[in-house]
Amino acid sequence: MKKLIALFAVSAVASTSAVAGIAITGAASVTYDDNGTGASATSYDSDLLFTGTTGGTTVTVGMDVDAGPTTTSATMATTIGPVTVSADMFNEASIGTSSGGNLREGTAAEDTGVTISIDAPIGEATLGIDNDGAVTVSGTWSGIALSHTSKSAGDTTTAAGSIAGMDVSVTNKAGSTTWSLGTTVSGVALTLASSQAVTATFGLAGNTMVVTATPKRASAVSVAAATAADRGTRAVTARAAFSSVAISRSLTSGATLAATYSTLDDSLTLKASVAF
């Protein structure tokens, strides 16, 4: 009997070591929103991310487990000397947001693909070239991180660093400049952006409170891209200025409880979340 138990123990150890290169992380939340004068609603979100690593190769698969479940991402990245190969294997239409509205990052047909980049250090700078023809030069000088990317849709230049205790970030994309400033005054973290959005974060009796003032947003028509690589911008709907106050607290159970009030629709939202 002891030999049989020992055999099972060895088998268990062998099985564990076989999956030692796989990490599972995730997050889950439940949200109640009274929606101001509208009908209240409860929503749920639960996501898992599987990361497999062997040598210099990493594979990640993301899943939204409360909606099916459904796959949300699938990528593989590996290095061959100075060459990095990254494959996006999941087909989706992804849309990112900016202070001016929604940036069209690509259609479903454009989303998958393989990017091959070569990073060659030149002094303090790093040169990168991808399969779209974009050339990027980046590096850090005197504590300031600089990056310049040249592509057909317009050059992008970014600079970020800490100057006299203030965090400064500036981005110029195709002639349009955005910036943000961040600093801490008497324990209060303040952020000001070129969009005129202001955020203040500070502790309050063991809680974290974030006060945000969001400026109004004007409407804009969609702009078609000249080519698939250039892409374009989607239409933007007008929105009035509003403010929000969010108070969150970490619980001993490992979860976080947050309450958010927004003047946009006079709503109160309660959210319990956990990440692992």
C-alpha positions in Angstrom: 0.0 0.0 0.0 2.9 2.4 0.9 4.5 1.7 -2.5 1.2 2.4 -4.3 0.8 5.7 -2.4 4.4 6.6 -3.3 3.7 5.8 -7.0 0.7 8.0 -7.0 2.8 10.8 -5.4 5.5 10.5 -8.1 2.8 10.6 -10.9 1.3 13.7 -9.4 4.6 15.5 -9.3 5.3 14.5 -12.9 1.9 15.8 -14.1 2.5 19.1 -12.3 5.9 19.6 -13.8 4.4 19.0 -17.3 2.3 22.1 -17.0 4.8 24.3 -15.1 5.1 26.6 -18.2 1.4 27.5 -18.1 0.1 30.4 -16.0 -3.6 31.3 -15.6 -4.7 34.7 -14.5 -8.1 36.4 -14.6 -10.6 38.8 -13.3 -14.3 38.8 -12.4 -16.8 41.4 -11.4 -20.5 42.0 -10.9 -21.9 45.5 -11.4 -25.2 47.1 -10.3 -26.2 50.4 -12.0 -29.3 52.3 -11.1 -29.0 54.2 -14.4 -30.4 57.4 -12.9 -34.0 57.8 -14.0 -33.8 54.7 -16.2 -34.3 51.1 -15.3 -31.6 49.6 -13.1 -29.5 46.8 -14.5 -27.0 44.2 -13.3 -24.1 43.1 -15.4 -21.3 40.5 -15.1 -17.8 40.0 -16.4 -15.4 37.2 -16.0 -12.2 36.7 -18.0 -9.3 34.3 -18.1 -5.9 34.6 -19.7 -3.8 31.5 -20.4 -0.1 32.1 -20.9 2.2 29.3 -22.0 6.0 29.7 -22.1 8.7 27.5 -23.4 12.2 28.9 -23.9 11.9 32.2 -25.7 8.4 31.5 -27.1 5.2 32.7 -25.4 1.6 31.9 -26.4 -1.4 33.7 -24.8 -5.1 32.9 -25.2 -7.7 35.1 -23.6 -11.3 34.1 -22.9 -14.5 35.8 -21.9 -16.1 33.1 -19.8 -19.3 34.8 -19.0 -20.3 35.2 -22.7 -20.3 31.7 -24.1 -17.4 31.3 -23.3 -15.8 33.1 -26.2 -12.2 33.6 -27.2 -11.0 37.2 -27.0 -7.3 36.9 -28.0 -4.8 34.5 -29.3 -1.2 35.5 -29.9 2.3 33.8 -30.2 5.6 35.6 -29.9 9.1 34.2 -30.3 12.6 35.5 -30.9 15.3 34.4 -33.3 18.4 36.4 -32.4 17.5 40.1 -33.0 14.4 39.1 -34.9 11.0 39.1 -33.1 8.1 37.2 -34.7 4.6 38.0 -33.3 1.5 36.4 -34.7 -2.0 37.6 -33.9 -4.2 34.6 -34.5 -7.6 36.0 -33.3 -9.9 37.7 -35.8 -11.8 40.7 -34.3 -12.7 44.2 -35.2 -11.0 46.2 -32.4 -11.7 49.9 -31.7 -9.6 52.0 -29.4 -10.7 55.3 -27.8 -9.0 58.7 -27.6 -9.9 62.1 -26.3 -11.3 63.0 -29.7 -13.5 59.9 -30.2 -13.1 56.4 -31.6 -10.0 55.5 -33.6 -10.6 52.7 -36.1 -7.8 50.2 -35.4 -8.8 47.7 -38.1 -11.6 45.6 -39.6 -12.0 41.9 -38.8 -10.2 41.0 -42.0 -7.3 43.3 -41.1 -6.9 42.2 -37.6 -5.0 38.9 -37.9 -1.5 38.7 -39.2 2.2 38.2 -38.5 4.6 41.1 -37.6 8.3 40.6 -38.0 10.5 43.2 -36.4 14.2 43.7 -36.1 15.6 45.5 -33.1 19.1 46.7 -33.6 20.7 48.8 -30.8 22.6 51.8 -32.2 24.3 53.6 -29.4 21.6 54.6 -26.9 18.8 54.1 -29.5 17.0 51.0 -30.8 15.9 50.7 -34.4 12.8 48.7 -35.2 11.3 47.7 -38.6 8.0 45.8 -39.0 6.4 44.1 -42.0 4.1 47.2 -42.5 7.1 49.2 -43.4 7.0 51.3 -40.2 10.4 52.4 -38.9 10.7 53.2 -35.2 13.7 54.8 -33.4 13.4 54.8 -29.6 15.5 55.2 -26.5 15.9 57.0 -23.2 18.1 60.0 -22.7 18.6 61.8 -19.4 15.5 60.1 -18.0 13.3 61.1 -20.9 11.9 58.2 -23.1 11.6 59.2 -26.7 10.2 57.3 -29.7 9.6 58.3 -33.3 7.7 56.1 -35.8 7.6 56.9 -39.5 4.7 55.3 -41.5 2.5 56.1 -44.5 -0.4 57.3 -42.2 1.8 60.0 -40.7 4.7 60.1 -38.3 4.2 59.6 -34.5 6.6 61.0 -31.9 6.3 60.5 -28.2 8.2 61.8 -25.2 7.6 60.9 -21.6 9.5 61.5 -18.4 9.7 63.1 -15.0 10.6 66.8 -14.9 10.9 68.6 -11.5 8.7 66.0 -9.8 6.0 66.2 -12.6 5.2 63.3 -15.0 5.0 64.7 -18.5 3.8 62.8 -21.6 3.6 64.4 -25.1 2.4 62.6 -28.3 2.4 64.1 -31.8 0.6 62.0 -34.4 0.4 63.2 -38.0 0.6 66.8 -36.8 -1.9 66.5 -34.0 -0.4 66.9 -30.5 -1.8 65.5 -27.2 -0.3 65.8 -23.7 -0.8 64.9 -20.1 0.7 66.2 -16.8 0.7 64.3 -13.5 2.0 65.3 -10.1 1.2 64.8 -6.4 0.3 67.7 -4.1 -0.2 67.0 -0.4 -0.8 63.3 -1.0 -3.3 64.0 -3.9 -2.4 62.6 -7.3 -3.5 65.1 -10.0 -3.6 64.5 -13.7 -4.4 67.1 -16.4 -4.7 66.1 -20.1 -4.8 68.2 -23.3 -8.5 67.2 -23.7 -9.1 69.3 -20.5 -9.9 66.2 -18.5 -8.8 66.5 -14.9 -8.4 63.6 -12.4 -7.7 63.7 -8.7 -6.9 60.6 -6.7 -6.4 60.5 -2.9 -6.9 58.3 0.1 -9.9 58.7 2.3 -10.2 56.8 5.6 -8.8 53.6 4.1 -10.6 54.1 0.8 -9.3 55.4 -2.6 -11.4 58.2 -4.1 -11.0 59.4 -7.7 -12.7 62.6 -8.8 -12.8 63.1 -12.6 -14.0 66.1 -14.7 -14.6 65.2 -18.3 -15.1 68.0 -20.9 -17.8 68.1 -23.5 -17.2 66.3 -26.8 -18.2 67.7 -30.1 -19.6 65.5 -32.9 -17.4 64.5 -35.9 -17.9 62.7 -39.1 -16.1 59.5 -40.0 -12.9 59.8 -42.0 -12.1 57.1 -44.5 -8.6 55.7 -44.7 -6.6 55.9 -47.9 -5.4 52.4 -47.4 -6.0 49.5 -45.0 -2.6 50.3 -43.4 -3.6 53.9 -42.8 -7.0 53.0 -41.5 -9.1 56.0 -40.4 -11.5 57.3 -37.8 -15.1 56.6 -37.0 -17.9 59.1 -36.4 -18.0 60.7 -33.0 -21.3 61.5 -31.2 -21.6 64.7 -29.2 -21.5 64.4 -25.4 -22.1 67.0 -22.6 -19.4 67.7 -20.0 -19.8 65.6 -16.8 -18.1 64.7 -13.6 -17.8 61.5 -11.6 -16.7 60.4 -8.2 -15.5 56.9 -7.6 -14.7 55.4 -4.1 -13.1 52.0 -3.9 -11.9 49.8 -1.0 -10.0 46.6 -0.8 -11.8 44.0 1.3 -10.1 41.4 3.5 -11.7 38.7 1.2 -9.4 39.8 -1.6 -12.2 41.5 -3.6 -12.5 45.3 -4.3 -15.8 47.1 -3.8 -16.3 50.4 -5.7 -19.1 52.9 -5.9 -19.2 55.5 -8.7 -21.5 58.4 -9.2 -21.8 60.2 -12.6 -23.5 63.5 -13.4 -23.8 62.4 -17.0 -27.0 60.4 -16.3 -27.3 61.0 -12.5 -26.4 57.3 -11.9 -24.9 55.4 -9.1 -22.9 52.2 -9.9 -21.8 49.6 -7.4 -19.1 47.1 -8.5 -17.5 44.1 -6.8 -14.4 42.8 -8.5 -11.5 40.4 -8.0 -8.3 39.7 -9.9 -6.0 36.7 -9.6 
